[in-house]
Every structure is written in C-alpha cells, then in structure tokens.
Amino acid sequence: MTMKLKGMTWSHPRGYDPMVACSRLWKEHTGVAIDWEKRSLQDFESFPVEELAREYDLIVIDHPHVGQITAENCLAPLDVPGREAELRSLATGSVGQSFPSYNWHGRQWAFPIDTAAQVCAWRPDLLESPPASWDHLGPLARAGTVLLPMRPPHSLMTFYTLTGNLGGPCAVTGELISRESGIRAVEMIGEIISMIDPACFGMDPIAVLERMAEPGSRIACSPLIYGYVNYAIKGFRNHRVAFANIPAAGYGGPAGSALGGTGIGVSAFSPNQDVAIDFAYWIARGDIQRGPYAFAGGQPGHAEAWEDDIVNARTTNFYAATRDTLELAWVRPRHNGYMGFQHAASARLNVGLLKRHDASDIVDDLNRLYQQSWGDHSRRI
C-alpha cells in the first residue's frame, strides 16, 4: 500500500506547481505520495502554523515564523544526526541569507526551496532599461507608469528595504529604527505614492504584476516588489515582465532589500517525520532545484539554479539580473511576537500614509509597536 503524506503550500503557480511536479518524481523514486493543498497568499502569510502542523506532514513557511514555531514546538528540526554532510551542502548552496534565515536557537527549522527579495520589475517593451536609482522614478511616476504594492504587509517591506538601502536598516532587537532613518523612508514612500494610483494600497505583488502584464497596460515599472519568476517566462502572460536589482536610494548599491521566499518544514506532529524529512532534504538539493523544481515554474532557493545558464535563459535572465539584491538582502526579525507586529505596523503605516500623518508620529508608533512585540510572547521562546 502506498504511503501518503499531506502538504500545505501557497496558491500561486510559483508556490504550488513545483511541489506537485517534484512530488510526482518523488513517488516514482520512493513510492511515497504527497498530496499538496494550497492557501491564498494572504492566508499563507497570516494563518497559524500550529494549526497547519496538526493537519499536514509538510508545510511551506516563511522565515519570520521561526520564533513562533520554536515557542509552539510545532515543527521538527531538520538538522538530524547522520545528515551533516547534506546539511552543509544545503547551507553552502544558499542564496544570500536564505538558509540561515530558517535557523533559530541553533536548530534548522526549514530548508529554503524558494528565494525572493524586493527587486525591480520592469517592462522591456516600454522602457529602454530599468531605473538605476530612486531619483529616476519621479518622471516615470508622474507619467502614470509606476505602481508599488502597498497592501499589508508589503508597505512595511518597502519601508524595511528603503531604510536598509539608505544605510540605516531596521534592527532586530531594541528600537526598530532611528527616528532620522525612519522619517526619511516614510517621506520617500509618501512622495512616490502621491504620484501613483491609490489603488496600490489594495494590491499585493501578484496584483501589480498582473496589471503590468495585461494587454494594453501602461505600467512600466514597480521599483520595489517581490520578484515572481513566472512573469519573466515567455507565454505566462500577454506581456513579459523583466526583473532587475533595486534602484539605489543610498550609496550601497542594491543592499538592504527585505528578504522573502519560503522554506519547507516538517510537522512535529507527523507520524511520518523521517519520510517527510527525507523529502525536505531531496527537494532542497541543487540538482532538483535547478531541474524539475525550476522547470515547473518554481523560484529556487539554491544557488545552482540561480547560476544555471539554461534556467536564466528561459526567464529573461531573472536570476542573474537580481542576484546582487538577493545576496545583500536584510533578514526580518523572527522572534515570537513578530508576526503580530508585522500586521499592526503595516496597518499603522498605511493609515498614516493615506491620512498624511506626520512622518515622525508614524515612526514613533512603529517603534512603540515593536517594543510591545517583545512582551509576553517573546518570553515564551
């Protein structure tokens, strides 16, 4: 009788299709079947991991959950005895900080199978080249050709990226941001959103990219947006969207982008932990990532895929064109209590921007909310 596992991922071709394709190969090799279910991006970012862990053997997560996961004991650590060489191989193959972003309190809670950061999306048929600096965005925005995803939590991700790129990144302990750095970033966001469609406050990256790729679209650029390789593949949508490193606001090049992506974890409640861990090691491997995972529409987390000429050729050079941004990306806080902060801070930032609150008041509130996030939750880590 075939062993069957259940997995949960997110409902975009980038998140779902490669899991199904790779699981089909895994079944051929091992006889173990994995049935994947999916949730919307919004649910994926906010649904309690513990509830998922009680229902599924394998769970795709993002790294800011690891503090909560540790406190709730809902995922099994993947750094198991006897697999040290495989673990080192995955660590050395990490793009930027993707692998260590899932390490917490000395244990590895997930393996990166998908890597992303805020990069620049642009239409090669509408622009000669992507904007190289933030100063180049004004004319494009005034012409009605720019969108910025501002639906929570992406407004906060833009705040993070700008503070990092300006040289005053947010902190992971203590005060979130200095008033000077925070005020400057809020004012820069406020300036650009004053020139673009306010509908952006209801748009996540997928919505913006769909708008960019639709027939007749005039949207030529989204300067800070999580990259989605699917839109760079010919035939995925009417128009192909290319991606590039973020336009520099400061003097550090494309540094400071808020790291995203996803990792695969194994439920601590699964009766088939060993088998599930085997699959996690396998799908995170370089040869699988650059092969069946990438060719099923995934956005790999392993450097072997990012450096592969064939993988780049079919994606308008997506990986090579954004690699510097990924290597210099900033890892968000991950303590237990952070996810609540991310939700509250995104909402506060958006209210402040829409109602034109003083930037200093917004920054003060963000710092206050961050301090509160280290309350009762963090003591349970």
C-alpha positions as a LaTeX table, in Angstrom:
\begin{tabular}{lrrr}
\hline
Residue & $x$ (\AA) & $y$ (\AA) & $z$ (\AA) \\
\hline
Met1 & 0.00 & 0.00 & 0.00 \\
Thr2 & 1.34 & 3.44 & $-1.00$ \\
Met3 & 2.33 & 5.72 & 1.89 \\
Lys4 & 0.58 & 9.09 & 1.62 \\
Leu5 & 1.67 & 12.39 & 3.12 \\
Lys6 & $-0.13$ & 15.73 & 3.09 \\
Gly7 & 1.49 & 19.06 & 2.35 \\
Met8 & 0.39 & 22.69 & 2.51 \\
Thr9 & 1.76 & 25.46 & 0.31 \\
Trp10 & 0.52 & 28.75 & $-1.19$ \\
Ser11 & $-1.81$ & 29.18 & $-4.13$ \\
His12 & 0.32 & 30.68 & $-6.88$ \\
Pro13 & 1.90 & 28.66 & $-9.71$ \\
Arg14 & 5.30 & 29.51 & $-8.20$ \\
Gly15 & 4.30 & 28.01 & $-4.86$ \\
Tyr16 & 2.13 & 25.07 & $-5.95$ \\
Asp17 & 3.19 & 23.75 & $-9.35$ \\
Pro18 & 6.80 & 22.80 & $-8.46$ \\
Met19 & 5.68 & 20.97 & $-5.33$ \\
Val20 & 3.27 & 18.84 & $-7.35$ \\
Ala21 & 5.81 & 18.19 & $-10.12$ \\
Cys22 & 8.61 & 17.24 & $-7.73$ \\
Ser23 & 6.29 & 15.08 & $-5.62$ \\
Arg24 & 5.36 & 13.13 & $-8.73$ \\
Leu25 & 9.04 & 12.32 & $-9.26$ \\
Trp26 & 9.47 & 11.52 & $-5.57$ \\
Lys27 & 6.67 & 8.98 & $-5.78$ \\
Glu28 & 8.35 & 7.35 & $-8.78$ \\
His29 & 11.62 & 7.08 & $-6.83$ \\
Thr30 & 10.29 & 6.10 & $-3.41$ \\
Gly31 & 6.65 & 5.02 & $-3.71$ \\
Val32 & 5.64 & 7.80 & $-1.27$ \\
Ala33 & 2.80 & 10.02 & $-2.46$ \\
Ile34 & 2.39 & 13.62 & $-1.29$ \\
Asp35 & $-0.94$ & 15.39 & $-1.78$ \\
Trp36 & $-0.48$ & 19.17 & $-1.80$ \\
Glu37 & $-3.16$ & 21.65 & $-0.81$ \\
Lys38 & $-2.86$ & 25.43 & $-1.07$ \\
Arg39 & $-3.92$ & 28.64 & 0.61 \\
Ser40 & $-4.13$ & 32.19 & $-0.71$ \\
Leu41 & $-1.07$ & 34.39 & $-0.31$ \\
Gln42 & $-2.82$ & 36.42 & 2.38 \\
Asp43 & $-3.75$ & 33.29 & 4.35 \\
Phe44 & $-0.27$ & 31.89 & 3.84 \\
Glu45 & 1.27 & 34.98 & 5.44 \\
Ser46 & $-1.04$ & 35.01 & 8.47 \\
Phe47 & $-2.52$ & 31.56 & 9.18 \\
Pro48 & $-1.30$ & 29.96 & 12.45 \\
Val49 & 1.45 & 27.45 & 11.69 \\
Glu50 & 0.48 & 25.26 & 14.65 \\
Glu51 & $-2.95$ & 24.58 & 13.17 \\
Leu52 & $-1.38$ & 23.60 & 9.86 \\
Ala53 & 1.17 & 21.37 & 11.61 \\
Arg54 & $-1.61$ & 19.35 & 13.23 \\
Glu55 & $-3.14$ & 18.59 & 9.83 \\
Tyr56 & $-0.19$ & 18.33 & 7.42 \\
Asp57 & 3.10 & 16.43 & 7.33 \\
Leu58 & 4.95 & 19.04 & 5.25 \\
Ile59 & 4.39 & 22.81 & 5.47 \\
Val60 & 5.81 & 25.61 & 3.37 \\
Ile61 & 6.56 & 28.59 & 5.65 \\
Asp62 & 8.33 & 31.93 & 5.57 \\
His63 & 11.23 & 32.69 & 7.91 \\
Pro64 & 9.64 & 35.30 & 10.22 \\
His65 & 7.55 & 32.47 & 11.70 \\
Val66 & 10.51 & 30.62 & 13.21 \\
Gly67 & 10.36 & 32.26 & 16.65 \\
Gln68 & 6.68 & 31.39 & 16.96 \\
Ile69 & 7.34 & 27.87 & 15.65 \\
Thr70 & 10.01 & 27.33 & 18.29 \\
Ala71 & 7.72 & 28.50 & 21.06 \\
Glu72 & 4.85 & 26.30 & 19.92 \\
Asn73 & 7.01 & 23.21 & 19.21 \\
Cys74 & 5.04 & 22.57 & 16.05 \\
Leu75 & 7.84 & 21.81 & 13.57 \\
Ala76 & 10.55 & 19.17 & 13.76 \\
Pro77 & 14.17 & 20.36 & 13.48 \\
Leu78 & 15.81 & 19.20 & 10.25 \\
Asp79 & 19.42 & 19.08 & 11.45 \\
Val80 & 19.11 & 15.39 & 12.32 \\
Pro81 & 22.09 & 13.12 & 13.18 \\
Gly82 & 23.75 & 11.36 & 10.26 \\
Arg83 & 22.95 & 14.02 & 7.64 \\
Glu84 & 25.64 & 16.55 & 8.48 \\
Ala85 & 27.25 & 16.48 & 5.02 \\
Glu86 & 23.89 & 17.04 & 3.29 \\
Leu87 & 23.13 & 19.89 & 5.68 \\
Arg88 & 26.47 & 21.58 & 4.94 \\
Ser89 & 25.82 & 21.23 & 1.22 \\
Leu90 & 22.46 & 22.95 & 1.52 \\
Ala91 & 23.95 & 25.70 & 3.67 \\
Thr92 & 26.78 & 26.44 & 1.24 \\
Gly93 & 24.32 & 26.45 & $-1.66$ \\
Ser94 & 22.16 & 29.13 & $-0.09$ \\
Val95 & 21.45 & 32.33 & $-2.00$ \\
Gly96 & 22.25 & 35.13 & 0.43 \\
Gln97 & 20.84 & 34.59 & 3.91 \\
Ser98 & 18.08 & 32.21 & 2.81 \\
Phe99 & 19.41 & 29.13 & 4.63 \\
Pro100 & 20.35 & 30.82 & 7.94 \\
Ser101 & 17.03 & 32.70 & 7.97 \\
Tyr102 & 15.39 & 29.40 & 9.00 \\
Asn103 & 17.91 & 28.74 & 11.75 \\
Trp104 & 16.77 & 29.72 & 15.24 \\
His105 & 18.31 & 28.93 & 18.62 \\
Gly106 & 20.91 & 26.76 & 16.92 \\
Arg107 & 18.48 & 24.47 & 15.06 \\
Gln108 & 17.38 & 24.37 & 11.42 \\
Trp109 & 13.58 & 24.50 & 11.15 \\
Ala110 & 13.16 & 24.62 & 7.37 \\
Phe111 & 15.16 & 24.46 & 4.15 \\
Pro112 & 14.89 & 27.26 & 1.58 \\
Ile113 & 13.18 & 25.99 & $-1.54$ \\
Asp114 & 12.21 & 29.45 & $-2.82$ \\
Thr115 & 14.19 & 32.66 & $-2.51$ \\
Ala116 & 12.94 & 36.19 & $-3.06$ \\
Ala117 & 13.52 & 39.78 & $-2.06$ \\
Gln118 & 12.11 & 43.09 & $-3.15$ \\
Val119 & 13.60 & 43.74 & $-6.59$ \\
Cys120 & 12.63 & 45.97 & $-9.52$ \\
Ala121 & 10.05 & 44.79 & $-12.08$ \\
Trp122 & 10.02 & 46.49 & $-15.47$ \\
Arg123 & 8.64 & 46.11 & $-18.99$ \\
Pro124 & 11.44 & 45.93 & $-21.60$ \\
Asp125 & 8.97 & 46.86 & $-24.35$ \\
Leu126 & 8.09 & 50.09 & $-22.54$ \\
Leu127 & 11.46 & 51.11 & $-21.04$ \\
Glu128 & 14.96 & 51.03 & $-22.50$ \\
Ser129 & 16.37 & 49.95 & $-19.14$ \\
Pro130 & 15.25 & 49.62 & $-15.51$ \\
Pro131 & 15.73 & 52.66 & $-13.25$ \\
Ala132 & 19.16 & 52.51 & $-11.66$ \\
Ser133 & 18.45 & 54.99 & $-8.86$ \\
Trp134 & 15.49 & 56.25 & $-6.86$ \\
Asp135 & 15.94 & 59.68 & $-8.48$ \\
His136 & 14.89 & 58.20 & $-11.83$ \\
Leu137 & 11.44 & 57.25 & $-10.57$ \\
Gly138 & 9.82 & 60.70 & $-10.36$ \\
Pro139 & 9.26 & 61.22 & $-14.10$ \\
Leu140 & 8.00 & 57.66 & $-14.53$ \\
Ala141 & 5.57 & 58.02 & $-11.62$ \\
Arg142 & 4.26 & 61.37 & $-12.82$ \\
Ala143 & 3.65 & 59.80 & $-16.24$ \\
Gly144 & 1.37 & 57.20 & $-14.64$ \\
Thr145 & 3.65 & 54.26 & $-15.43$ \\
Val146 & 4.63 & 53.18 & $-11.89$ \\
Leu147 & 2.86 & 51.01 & $-9.30$ \\
Leu148 & 4.03 & 49.96 & $-5.84$ \\
Pro149 & 2.35 & 47.10 & $-3.93$ \\
Met150 & 1.14 & 48.61 & $-0.66$ \\
Arg151 & $-1.30$ & 46.01 & 0.64 \\
Pro152 & $-0.09$ & 44.83 & 4.08 \\
Pro153 & 2.49 & 43.59 & 4.77 \\
His154 & 4.14 & 44.87 & 1.58 \\
Ser155 & 4.07 & 48.52 & 2.58 \\
Leu156 & 6.16 & 47.61 & 5.63 \\
Met157 & 8.53 & 45.59 & 3.42 \\
Thr158 & 9.07 & 48.72 & 1.31 \\
Phe159 & 9.82 & 50.67 & 4.49 \\
Tyr160 & 12.35 & 48.00 & 5.51 \\
Thr161 & 14.01 & 47.98 & 2.10 \\
Leu162 & 14.34 & 51.75 & 1.90 \\
Thr163 & 15.81 & 52.08 & 5.39 \\
Gly164 & 18.29 & 49.32 & 4.60 \\
Asn165 & 19.25 & 50.78 & 1.25 \\
Leu166 & 19.68 & 54.25 & 2.74 \\
Gly167 & 22.23 & 52.83 & 5.18 \\
Gly168 & 20.14 & 52.88 & 8.36 \\
Pro169 & 18.45 & 49.46 & 8.41 \\
Cys170 & 15.87 & 48.42 & 10.94 \\
Ala171 & 17.15 & 46.50 & 13.95 \\
Val172 & 16.09 & 43.06 & 15.12 \\
Thr173 & 16.46 & 43.90 & 18.84 \\
Gly174 & 15.92 & 47.10 & 20.79 \\
Glu175 & 14.45 & 50.05 & 18.91 \\
Leu176 & 13.23 & 49.17 & 15.43 \\
Ile177 & 14.57 & 52.24 & 13.65 \\
Ser178 & 16.18 & 55.58 & 14.42 \\
Arg179 & 13.80 & 58.49 & 14.00 \\
Glu180 & 16.02 & 60.08 & 11.35 \\
Ser181 & 16.21 & 56.98 & 9.13 \\
Gly182 & 12.55 & 56.09 & 9.63 \\
Ile183 & 11.28 & 59.59 & 8.87 \\
Arg184 & 13.31 & 59.78 & 5.68 \\
Ala185 & 11.94 & 56.43 & 4.44 \\
Val186 & 8.31 & 57.34 & 5.27 \\
Glu187 & 8.67 & 60.66 & 3.46 \\
Met188 & 10.13 & 58.95 & 0.39 \\
Ile189 & 7.27 & 56.45 & 0.28 \\
Gly190 & 4.77 & 59.27 & 0.77 \\
Glu191 & 6.27 & 61.23 & $-2.11$ \\
Ile192 & 6.02 & 58.39 & $-4.62$ \\
Ile193 & 2.54 & 57.23 & $-3.63$ \\
Ser194 & 1.28 & 60.80 & $-4.06$ \\
Met195 & 2.05 & 60.38 & $-7.77$ \\
Ile196 & 0.61 & 56.90 & $-8.40$ \\
Asp197 & $-2.77$ & 55.17 & $-8.42$ \\
Pro198 & $-4.09$ & 54.92 & $-4.82$ \\
Ala199 & $-5.45$ & 51.50 & $-5.77$ \\
Cys200 & $-1.94$ & 50.30 & $-4.94$ \\
Phe201 & $-2.99$ & 50.19 & $-1.26$ \\
Gly202 & $-5.16$ & 47.19 & $-2.13$ \\
Met203 & $-2.54$ & 45.48 & $-4.28$ \\
Asp204 & 0.00 & 42.81 & $-3.39$ \\
Pro205 & 2.90 & 41.93 & $-5.72$ \\
Ile206 & 0.82 & 39.44 & $-7.71$ \\
Ala207 & $-1.86$ & 42.07 & $-8.38$ \\
Val208 & 0.75 & 44.61 & $-9.53$ \\
Leu209 & 2.47 & 42.11 & $-11.81$ \\
Glu210 & $-0.87$ & 41.02 & $-13.28$ \\
Arg211 & $-1.60$ & 44.68 & $-14.02$ \\
Met212 & 1.81 & 45.16 & $-15.61$ \\
Ala213 & 1.43 & 42.09 & $-17.82$ \\
Glu214 & $-2.15$ & 42.62 & $-19.02$ \\
Pro215 & $-2.98$ & 43.71 & $-22.58$ \\
Gly216 & $-2.69$ & 47.45 & $-23.09$ \\
Ser217 & $-1.04$ & 48.11 & $-19.74$ \\
Arg218 & 0.96 & 51.33 & $-19.40$ \\
Ile219 & 2.57 & 50.24 & $-16.12$ \\
Ala220 & 6.26 & 50.05 & $-17.00$ \\
Cys221 & 7.88 & 49.74 & $-13.58$ \\
Ser222 & 7.43 & 48.64 & $-9.99$ \\
Pro223 & 10.65 & 49.69 & $-8.25$ \\
Leu224 & 10.26 & 47.64 & $-5.04$ \\
Ile225 & 8.34 & 44.41 & $-5.42$ \\
Tyr226 & 8.93 & 40.78 & $-4.58$ \\
Gly227 & 10.17 & 39.05 & $-7.71$ \\
Tyr228 & 7.97 & 36.40 & $-9.34$ \\
Val229 & 9.92 & 34.49 & $-11.95$ \\
Asn230 & 6.78 & 33.21 & $-13.69$ \\
Tyr231 & 6.10 & 36.66 & $-15.18$ \\
Ala232 & 9.54 & 36.61 & $-16.80$ \\
Ile233 & 8.79 & 33.39 & $-18.71$ \\
Lys234 & 7.51 & 33.73 & $-22.27$ \\
Gly235 & 3.85 & 32.83 & $-22.61$ \\
Phe236 & 2.94 & 33.06 & $-18.92$ \\
Arg237 & 1.01 & 36.28 & $-19.55$ \\
Asn238 & 0.37 & 38.58 & $-22.52$ \\
His239 & 3.43 & 40.71 & $-21.79$ \\
Arg240 & 6.68 & 39.52 & $-20.31$ \\
Val241 & 7.92 & 41.36 & $-17.22$ \\
Ala242 & 11.67 & 41.55 & $-16.61$ \\
Phe243 & 13.36 & 41.98 & $-13.24$ \\
Ala244 & 16.45 & 43.84 & $-12.08$ \\
Asn245 & 18.27 & 44.88 & $-8.93$ \\
Ile246 & 16.50 & 47.52 & $-6.86$ \\
Pro247 & 17.12 & 51.16 & $-7.80$ \\
Ala248 & 19.59 & 52.64 & $-5.34$ \\
Ala249 & 18.26 & 55.22 & $-2.89$ \\
Gly250 & 21.53 & 55.40 & $-0.97$ \\
Tyr251 & 25.18 & 54.70 & $-1.77$ \\
Gly252 & 25.35 & 50.95 & $-1.09$ \\
Gly253 & 24.08 & 49.73 & $-4.44$ \\
Pro254 & 21.21 & 47.22 & $-4.17$ \\
Ala255 & 21.74 & 46.49 & $-0.45$ \\
Gly256 & 19.06 & 46.20 & 2.21 \\
Ser257 & 16.12 & 44.60 & 0.42 \\
Ala258 & 13.73 & 42.75 & 2.76 \\
Leu259 & 14.34 & 39.03 & 2.28 \\
Gly260 & 11.34 & 36.88 & 1.40 \\
Gly261 & 10.95 & 33.43 & $-0.09$ \\
Thr262 & 9.76 & 30.23 & 1.52 \\
Gly263 & 11.14 & 27.14 & 3.21 \\
Ile264 & 9.88 & 23.60 & 3.63 \\
Gly265 & 9.30 & 22.36 & 7.16 \\
Val266 & 8.16 & 19.08 & 8.70 \\
Ser267 & 5.37 & 18.85 & 11.26 \\
Ala268 & 6.37 & 17.83 & 14.76 \\
Phe269 & 3.03 & 16.01 & 14.95 \\
Ser270 & 3.53 & 13.95 & 11.78 \\
Pro271 & 3.61 & 10.16 & 12.28 \\
Asn272 & 5.87 & 10.02 & 9.21 \\
Gln273 & 8.57 & 12.50 & 10.22 \\
Asp274 & 11.52 & 10.53 & 8.86 \\
Val275 & 9.95 & 10.15 & 5.43 \\
Ala276 & 8.92 & 13.82 & 5.35 \\
Ile277 & 12.45 & 14.90 & 6.32 \\
Asp278 & 13.84 & 12.76 & 3.51 \\
Phe279 & 11.64 & 14.67 & 1.05 \\
Ala280 & 12.68 & 18.05 & 2.50 \\
Tyr281 & 16.37 & 17.25 & 2.00 \\
Trp282 & 15.70 & 15.97 & $-1.51$ \\
Ile283 & 13.63 & 18.88 & $-2.85$ \\
Ala284 & 16.09 & 21.46 & $-1.46$ \\
Arg285 & 19.05 & 19.86 & $-3.27$ \\
Gly286 & 20.80 & 21.81 & $-6.01$ \\
Asp287 & 20.15 & 19.32 & $-8.80$ \\
Ile288 & 16.43 & 19.15 & $-8.01$ \\
Gln289 & 16.16 & 22.91 & $-7.62$ \\
Arg290 & 17.83 & 23.71 & $-10.94$ \\
Gly291 & 16.00 & 20.86 & $-12.70$ \\
Pro292 & 12.40 & 19.79 & $-12.09$ \\
Tyr293 & 11.70 & 22.48 & $-9.50$ \\
Ala294 & 12.77 & 25.39 & $-11.71$ \\
Phe295 & 11.21 & 23.96 & $-14.86$ \\
Ala296 & 7.84 & 23.53 & $-13.15$ \\
Gly297 & 7.68 & 27.28 & $-12.51$ \\
Gly298 & 9.37 & 27.39 & $-9.12$ \\
Gln299 & 11.72 & 30.12 & $-7.97$ \\
Pro300 & 14.56 & 28.09 & $-6.45$ \\
Gly301 & 16.40 & 28.83 & $-3.24$ \\
His302 & 19.60 & 27.03 & $-4.27$ \\
Ala303 & 22.47 & 28.83 & $-5.97$ \\
Glu304 & 22.95 & 26.04 & $-8.52$ \\
Ala305 & 19.68 & 27.13 & $-10.11$ \\
Trp306 & 20.50 & 30.83 & $-9.90$ \\
Glu307 & 23.79 & 30.25 & $-11.71$ \\
Asp308 & 22.46 & 27.87 & $-14.36$ \\
Asp309 & 22.60 & 29.28 & $-17.92$ \\
Ile310 & 19.58 & 27.31 & $-19.10$ \\
Val311 & 17.46 & 28.36 & $-16.13$ \\
Asn312 & 18.40 & 32.01 & $-16.73$ \\
Ala313 & 17.84 & 31.81 & $-20.49$ \\
Arg314 & 14.18 & 30.81 & $-20.12$ \\
Thr315 & 13.45 & 33.53 & $-17.52$ \\
Thr316 & 14.74 & 36.71 & $-19.19$ \\
Asn317 & 17.87 & 36.40 & $-17.01$ \\
Phe318 & 15.74 & 36.75 & $-13.87$ \\
Tyr319 & 18.27 & 35.16 & $-11.52$ \\
Ala320 & 21.47 & 36.74 & $-12.80$ \\
Ala321 & 19.78 & 40.16 & $-13.04$ \\
Thr322 & 18.62 & 40.20 & $-9.40$ \\
Arg323 & 21.36 & 38.16 & $-7.67$ \\
Asp324 & 23.16 & 41.16 & $-6.14$ \\
Thr325 & 19.96 & 42.28 & $-4.43$ \\
Leu326 & 19.39 & 38.80 & $-3.01$ \\
Glu327 & 22.95 & 38.46 & $-1.74$ \\
Leu328 & 22.73 & 41.81 & 0.06 \\
Ala329 & 19.19 & 41.35 & 1.40 \\
Trp330 & 18.19 & 42.04 & 5.02 \\
Val331 & 16.62 & 39.37 & 7.24 \\
Arg332 & 13.50 & 40.43 & 9.10 \\
Pro333 & 13.08 & 39.94 & 12.87 \\
Arg334 & 11.94 & 36.43 & 13.75 \\
His335 & 11.12 & 36.47 & 17.46 \\
Asn336 & 7.86 & 35.10 & 18.80 \\
Gly337 & 5.56 & 38.10 & 18.63 \\
Tyr338 & 7.00 & 39.50 & 15.40 \\
Met339 & 4.14 & 38.35 & 13.17 \\
Gly340 & 1.64 & 40.33 & 15.23 \\
Phe341 & 3.88 & 43.37 & 14.94 \\
Gln342 & 4.15 & 42.98 & 11.17 \\
His343 & 0.37 & 43.06 & 10.83 \\
Ala344 & $-0.11$ & 46.03 & 13.19 \\
Ala345 & 2.82 & 48.02 & 11.81 \\
Ser346 & 1.70 & 47.61 & 8.20 \\
Ala347 & $-1.76$ & 48.87 & 9.10 \\
Arg348 & $-0.36$ & 51.85 & 11.04 \\
Leu349 & 1.96 & 52.78 & 8.21 \\
Asn350 & $-0.82$ & 52.67 & 5.64 \\
Val351 & $-3.24$ & 54.72 & 7.73 \\
Gly352 & $-0.51$ & 57.29 & 8.27 \\
Leu353 & 0.34 & 57.50 & 4.59 \\
Leu354 & $-3.27$ & 57.70 & 3.43 \\
Lys355 & $-4.20$ & 60.34 & 6.02 \\
Arg356 & $-0.87$ & 62.17 & 5.65 \\
His357 & 0.13 & 61.89 & 9.27 \\
Asp358 & 3.42 & 63.43 & 10.28 \\
Ala359 & 6.23 & 61.02 & 9.48 \\
Ser360 & 7.69 & 61.37 & 12.97 \\
Asp361 & 4.39 & 60.24 & 14.53 \\
Ile362 & 4.30 & 57.20 & 12.27 \\
Val363 & 7.88 & 56.24 & 13.15 \\
Asp364 & 7.25 & 56.72 & 16.87 \\
Asp365 & 4.26 & 54.39 & 16.64 \\
Leu366 & 6.24 & 51.78 & 14.72 \\
Asn367 & 8.91 & 51.82 & 17.43 \\
Arg368 & 6.26 & 51.56 & 20.15 \\
Leu369 & 4.57 & 48.61 & 18.45 \\
Tyr370 & 7.91 & 46.90 & 18.02 \\
Gln371 & 8.75 & 47.24 & 21.71 \\
Gln372 & 5.35 & 45.75 & 22.55 \\
Ser373 & 6.06 & 42.75 & 20.32 \\
Trp374 & 8.77 & 41.70 & 22.78 \\
Gly375 & 6.26 & 41.26 & 25.59 \\
Asp376 & 4.64 & 38.07 & 26.83 \\
His377 & 5.12 & 36.25 & 23.52 \\
Ser378 & 8.88 & 36.64 & 23.45 \\
Arg379 & 9.28 & 35.36 & 26.99 \\
Arg380 & 7.89 & 32.01 & 25.83 \\
Ile381 & 10.66 & 31.49 & 23.25 \\
\hline
\end{tabular}
